[in-house]
C-alpha cells in the first residue's frame, strides 16, 4: 500500500504508511484525547530515533529516507557502507531516542520542582518517556532485525563470514526469545507466548515450531561458536 509523504527535514523525506495510523489507534483505548497524545508522543519518538539513523547516513552520502509503518519506523538508504559506518548508523538511532527520553525526564523533574508541571504536562511526559526509554532499550536486545541484532551481527562478522554470522545471530535470537519467555514465567508468572496467541492449539503449534527451530539451530550455533558437543575423555593420570 502506498505511503503518504508527510514532510522533509534536513533534506530527509519522511513518509507514513496507512498501517501506521492503525498502530496509533491501538494506543488510545477509545479516548480521543489519549489517542491524540499517544499519536504525538509515539510519532515524535519514532522520528527522533529514525533521524538518529538518517542524519549519520546522510553525512555518509547514503541518501536516506524515513518511513513510519505499522510496526514502527524504518530508515532506508541507497547503499550500505563499511562495518564501522554501518555500526555508527545503527547505534545512533537508539542513542537519539534515549537522549530525547533523558531530556524529557530532566525537564519533567525540573518543572515539578518549580511547581510548573500540571497533570496534563505530567501525563504527556510519562507517555513520551515510554516509547523513548522502553522501546529504545528493547531495541538494543540482540534480536534480528532490531538494532541490537544488527549490531550483534556486525560484531560477529569480525570473527567469521556472512553465512555463519547470520546463523549465529538468528540462533542467538532464538535462545534469547526462549530465555525471555521463561524468565517472565518464573519472575512474573506471565507467559509471553500464551499472552500473544492464547492457550489453544495455536500456542501448541508455536511451541513445536520453537522446539524444532532450537533442535535445528542450536547444534549449528555451537558448531559456529566452536563449542565441543561431545564428551571429552580425560587424559593422563
Secondary structure, 3 states (H helix, E strand, C coil): CCCEEEEEECCEEEEECHHHHHHHHCCCCCCHHHHHHHHHHHHHHHHHHHHHHHHHHHHCCCCCEEEEECCEEEEECCCCCCHHHHHHHHHHHHHHHHHHHHHHHHHHHHHHHCCCCCHHHHHHHHHHHHHHHHHHHHCCCCCCCCHHHHHHHHHHHCCCCHHHHHHHHHHHHHHHHHHHHHHHHHHHCCCHHHHHHCCCHHHHHHHHHHHHHHHHHHHHHHHHCCCCCCCCCCCCC
